[in-house]
Amino acid sequence: MRVVEVSEPGGPDVLQVVQRPEPQPGEGEVVVAVEAAGVNPTDLAARQGMTVGDSARPPYVLGWDFAGTAVSVGPGAQLRPGRPVVGMVPWYAEHGRVGAYAERIAVPESWVLPRPDGLGAVEAATIPLNALTAAQLLDLLAPPPGADVLVTGASGAVGGYAVQLAAQAGHRVTAVAGTGDEEWVRGLGAAVVLGRDTDYTSIGTFGSVVDAVPVGEALFPAVAPGGTVLSTRPVTEAPAAAGITQRVMLVELDLPLLTRLVGEVAAGRLRTRVSSTFPLERAADAHRAAEEHGRRGKAVLEP
Ligand SMILES: NC(=O)c1ccc[n+]([C@@H]2O[C@H](COP(=O)([O-])OP(=O)(O)OC[C@H]3O[C@@H](n4cnc5c(N)ncnc54)[C@H](OP(=O)(O)O)[C@@H]3O)[C@@H](O)[C@H]2O)c1
């Protein structure tokens, strides 16, 4: 069966389709025929060899988010073959041992949930990593009821979910979005939408900030003294004198939470978007597309 392998870190052209042995389900595992694998910024970084800690050593297969159909299960696994599923590979924790850019993957059943009726594989494959990250950022941020919340990268996946979840929780969201994408972000529930050229010294201050780009240092003037900013990647630390609490959060696979978020998308209460799909052989083109600005939605591979 075919996978997209990184044999040597580098540009998009290092992504090559190779044959690997057919995966077999071990104890408590399920083999999923992957119909869609989301392309995320972390994949672009991992392709270039930038991984967290002592992570993957080549050759490795990229990809966190997948959706498809369970085809076989190992002893002790409950899922029935034939069941549509969606799931997430905790790729860093696994050191790149298994990745979603593949025709089939064997994964613990605890990484997978049944895919609700009516939720297509391509759409589903844009949910896990980014919706979980947004939900966990907001849990950690814990804004007080009815807070003014600032979200950067609101036209992207993490920021887009953060806007929706914060607005639905009753907060007043000010969103900073990519150029020309204000209408989409307003539709997610943002009260105020600003452009990416925002001058953070002139928009007032916020006690609760999700920095999903992350913008980092430049937005510190918009964080109130005593306020908290949570970032999706390491940024320059806020000066102690600013009195700002600043943290980087790393997503954790939480299947009950993911089940709820997937259900919300399936029910139309959370929105996601796909910019384009690519066959496995065109993984390099998918990465090139994902590296462009203003693409409005995720690139998705269809193995
Ligand atoms: N820590 C974790 O566990 C975790 C989990 C998931 C993601 N992440 C990280 O979170 C970041 C966002 O991921 P994502 O999947 O949401 O990416 P994405 O879908 O590419 O979204 C990023 C969005 O930010 C916009 N943007 C870029 N620069 C901006 C700026 N200066 N001001 C306002 N908006 C700006 C982009 O617009 P344009 O397209 O116009 O540039 C794009 O819409 C990435 O760095 C990713 O690696 C971390």
The ligand as a Tripos MOL2 file, in Angstrom:
@<TRIPOS>MOLECULE
LIG
   48    52     1     0     0
SMALL
NO_CHARGES

@<TRIPOS>ATOM
      1 N1          0.2120   24.0980   19.6270 N.am      1 LIG1
      2 C1         -0.5940   23.2410   19.0130 C.2       1 LIG1
      3 O1         -0.9780   22.2160   19.5750 O.2       1 LIG1
      4 C2         -1.0610   23.5770   17.6150 C.ar      1 LIG1
      5 C3         -2.1100   22.8540   17.0410 C.ar      1 LIG1
      6 C4         -2.5760   23.2400   15.7740 C.ar      1 LIG1
      7 C5         -1.9560   24.2910   15.1040 C.ar      1 LIG1
      8 N2         -0.9020   24.9190   15.6880 N.ar      1 LIG1
      9 C6         -0.2530   26.0690   15.0250 C.3       1 LIG1
     10 O2         -1.2170   27.1170   15.0000 O.3       1 LIG1
     11 C7         -0.9820   27.9490   13.8600 C.3       1 LIG1
     12 C8         -2.2950   28.0970   13.0640 C.3       1 LIG1
     13 O3         -2.6630   26.8330   12.5420 O.3       1 LIG1
     14 P1         -3.8700   26.7390   11.5170 P.3       1 LIG1
     15 O4         -4.0230   25.3370   11.1090 O.co2     1 LIG1
     16 O5         -5.0260   27.4860   12.0410 O.co2     1 LIG1
     17 O6         -3.2450   27.5560   10.2920 O.3       1 LIG1
     18 P2         -3.9960   28.1710    9.0410 P.3       1 LIG1
     19 O7         -5.2600   27.4230    8.7800 O.co2     1 LIG1
     20 O8         -2.9510   28.2900    8.0080 O.co2     1 LIG1
     21 O9         -4.4530   29.6190    9.5350 O.3       1 LIG1
     22 C9         -3.6070   30.6610    9.7910 C.3       1 LIG1
     23 C10        -4.4130   31.9110    9.4790 C.3       1 LIG1
     24 O10        -3.7580   33.0460   10.0440 O.3       1 LIG1
     25 C11        -3.8150   34.0800    9.0830 C.3       1 LIG1
     26 N3         -2.7210   34.9910    9.3500 N.ar      1 LIG1
     27 C12        -1.4170   34.8580    9.0140 C.ar      1 LIG1
     28 N4         -0.7190   35.8910    9.4870 N.ar      1 LIG1
     29 C13        -1.5960   36.6830   10.1440 C.ar      1 LIG1
     30 C14        -1.4780   37.8730   10.8640 C.ar      1 LIG1
     31 N5         -0.3090   38.4780   11.0050 N.pl3     1 LIG1
     32 N6         -2.5830   38.3920   11.4310 N.ar      1 LIG1
     33 C15        -3.7700   37.7890   11.3390 C.ar      1 LIG1
     34 N7         -3.9540   36.6310   10.6480 N.ar      1 LIG1
     35 C16        -2.8680   36.0960   10.0750 C.ar      1 LIG1
     36 C17        -3.6810   33.3820    7.7700 C.3       1 LIG1
     37 O11        -4.1420   34.1960    6.7240 O.3       1 LIG1
     38 P3         -3.3680   34.1560    5.3130 P.3       1 LIG1
     39 O12        -3.6870   32.8380    4.7110 O.co2     1 LIG1
     40 O13        -3.9440   35.2990    4.5820 O.co2     1 LIG1
     41 O14        -1.9100   34.3060    5.6440 O.co2     1 LIG1
     42 C18        -4.5640   32.1710    7.9990 C.3       1 LIG1
     43 O15        -5.9180   32.4570    7.7020 O.3       1 LIG1
     44 C19         0.1460   27.2860   13.0760 C.3       1 LIG1
     45 O16         1.3590   27.8960   13.4520 O.3       1 LIG1
     46 C20         0.1270   25.8430   13.5870 C.3       1 LIG1
     47 O17         1.3530   25.1960   13.4500 O.3       1 LIG1
     48 C21        -0.4430   24.5880   16.9220 C.ar      1 LIG1
@<TRIPOS>BOND
     1     1     2 1
     2     2     3 2
     3     2     4 1
     4     4     5 ar
     5     4    48 ar
     6     5     6 ar
     7     6     7 ar
     8     7     8 ar
     9     8     9 1
    10     8    48 ar
    11     9    10 1
    12     9    46 1
    13    10    11 1
    14    11    12 1
    15    11    44 1
    16    12    13 1
    17    13    14 1
    18    14    15 2
    19    14    16 1
    20    14    17 1
    21    17    18 1
    22    18    19 2
    23    18    20 1
    24    18    21 1
    25    21    22 1
    26    22    23 1
    27    23    24 1
    28    23    42 1
    29    24    25 1
    30    25    26 1
    31    25    36 1
    32    26    27 ar
    33    26    35 ar
    34    27    28 ar
    35    28    29 ar
    36    29    30 ar
    37    29    35 ar
    38    30    31 1
    39    30    32 ar
    40    32    33 ar
    41    33    34 ar
    42    34    35 ar
    43    36    37 1
    44    36    42 1
    45    37    38 1
    46    38    39 2
    47    38    40 1
    48    38    41 1
    49    42    43 1
    50    44    45 1
    51    44    46 1
    52    46    47 1
@<TRIPOS>SUBSTRUCTURE
     1 LIG1         1 GROUP 0 **** ****
